[in-house]
Every structure is written in C-alpha cells, then in structure tokens.
Amino acid sequence: MQEINSQSFLVTDPVQLDKTPTVLETDATKKEKKKALKEVGKKLSKMQDTMYAHNRHGVLVCLQGMDTSGKDSLIREVFSKFNPRGVVVHSFKSPSKVELQYDYLWRHYLTLPQKGKYAIFNRSHYENVLVTRVNPGFLLKENIPGLERVEDIPLDFWEKRFEQIRNFEKHITQNGTIVFKFFLHLSKDEQRQRLLRRLEKKEKIWKFTPSDISERELWDDYQKNYEEAINNTSTPHAPWHIIPADDKKMARYLVARIIHEEMSKFTNIQEPAPDQVVKDNLEVYKDLLSKT
C-alpha cells in the first residue's frame, strides 16, 4: 500500500471529472486494505487525543459525492477508533424553516468543530452550489432580496457564491480550523449496481426512494456542477481531494491516509506541559495518593 502517492488525488489544477478515474488500480487484497485502514485509524485516534489536549485546532472534514458514493460507511469505518468526545458528525438535509431565516452559511458556522475536535460534514455547505444549482427553484425559499423567480438569478450569482465559500473557508482556517474536502468520485454504472443492491437486500430497501431514480437522470448536470465547484474552491488552505470511490475499502483507506499525512505536518500540535506546581510536587502527590 505504500506505493500509493496521496498527492495524486489533490486538486491543484483544473480537473475534468469525466477524465478522472473512479477506480484506483492496485494489487491490494480486501484483507490488506482493511488492515491498512485499521492501522492508520489507530494513528488518527492518537493524533486526535493529542489535539484535544493541545486545544488550539479543530478539524473539519467535508464529504461530498453522488448518492451511494459511500459517505456513511466511510465515516463509520475511518473514525471508528476515535474517542466519541472527539468527533461530531453533521448530516445536512434540506434547510429547516428556522435555517431559511438566515443566510445559507449560518447553519454551517453553528456546527464548526470546537478546538480539539473533529467535525464531519456528511454533505456540506457545497450543497448550496450543487443541489440548488441543479434545482434553482430551491433558491426562492431563501428569500434573497430581488429573487422572486428563477429568471431573476443574475449571471454572476454562482461566481459570488464560490467567492463567499472561499472567504468562509479562509476565515475559519485563519482561526485554527484545519479543513479537508473529499469528493467521492463514483461511476454511474457503480451507482446503478449499488441502487440495485439496495432493492435486493431487505436490510437496505429502506434507503431507497423514488427520487434516487429522478436524481440519477440529472447525473450529467451534477457532474458538471461538481467539477465547477471543485475547480473554483480548491485552495492551498482548503484543497479538494478527488477520491476514486468505486472501491469502498480503498476509498476509506485513502481518506484516512490523506488526513493522517496532512495532520502529521502540524508538528506544533503537542500535549501541553504539566503545570509547574504539579512538576515541582510530583513525588508529593504520588505519596499522598498511595496513602489514600
């Protein structure tokens, strides 16, 4: 597994999703992938414990991808070794009536990670330049001044949203949040196979809805808008990684490995030194505790 170059998934230049592979060719077996993920997961867990004690940084992990791309299972497997106090998962659905009374980034600010913790966005603020762009009628629910009809959406509307998102991410990174953004790149054929499995397995049927079919018909629109969103918002402080997602086990390992490699660069994250009073009286405390 060591021959994999994690940097090859980093978006530094404009990408074309239809020319980007959804499968990583490798000789690794399922058992080897599972073992590799387990090992890196343990390392991430220890890193998070240290970050919790350090209490200076939070980590935001944004997961985006088409339906069935494996976001839920990735979260379960990659972060399974974490102390529950150190990670919080947020799944963003359609905005509530309360959330629609604020700007579209408001609910995302509220769920940013506390210092020392991870926040996982299962779908994220990027839905506001993806779902709303494919279905522009959703914008009318936001009660934006001057937008009464879809036809009122100005030509530069989406460019402004990209700029707002870049500014949002710049702001939070400048204040200690480390940002990871992963697009789980799934092929249309693999999605079809996964949707069929949902219908064939009793324990999976509940996940299927008729909208899975209607949304699938918009595949090309979503791919186009994902591509544009990624190309407009991959920055040095909050870069995108495009993860081949047809192989779930490999996708999980790649995400975990990338996070681990990047977090290893933050050498300033260390457990704090004990209080001087504690250091000066260490033996005294030990003696007192041994007698009680």
Disulfide bonds with the S-S distance in Angstrom:
none
